[in-house]
Amino acid sequence: MSDKRSRKAPAAKAVARPAQGAGEMTTSAKAAAVMRPSVNAALVVAEHTKGMFGELDFQELVQTLSDGIKALASGDMSRVEAMLFAQAHALQALFMALALRARNQEHLKPMEAFLRMALKAQSQCRMTLETLAMTKNPPIVLASRQTNIAHGPQQVNNSPPAAPLGPRKSAKRRNELMEASDGERLDAAAAKTAIEANSELATVGEVDRAAHRRR
């Protein structure tokens, strides 16, 4: 009996070890996978292409999208241009199909509905081609003082240029009567020499104001 128990114990441990933690993902790994753009796009593509190409490998699909994202980050726009070109052709085909369906309608309302959808497809095709043209030949942006159409936050200063440093000259004309010379003001209390035209005049003497007030 002891020999049988000793033989079975290692076998039981060997079976239990692989079962622990097999195929499990941590909470952070699940959150990171859900937030990855390649995973989100792979989910949508896999859902809408069921039955078209058979069973797709989801991990291979995610890897293909991840490679495309890396190429785009490095500046390779070839896949983006190919996608826009293919979408323009698909929209053109949709426009033709809807326009032909509208032609085969006998009543006005169904014909109008098909024509409206056909014109929407045509408008989307035109916008896709415009986007492709801008991707191939991006417009040249010229900066000006009044408009700012460059990408990214920029500051346009429309204020007049600042005055040069140094002493500022007054716009008012200097009153020459208040000064005898530049930087020398007249003193009203100082005695002045009489001029020849009024030689009879003399300097007024001091007045005893206190005595004058008593009188």
Summary of the structure (lengths in Angstrom):
residues: 215
radius of gyration: 47.2
end to end distance: 151.0
largest distance: 156.7
contacts: 357
relative contact order: 0.04
helix: 57%
strand: 2%
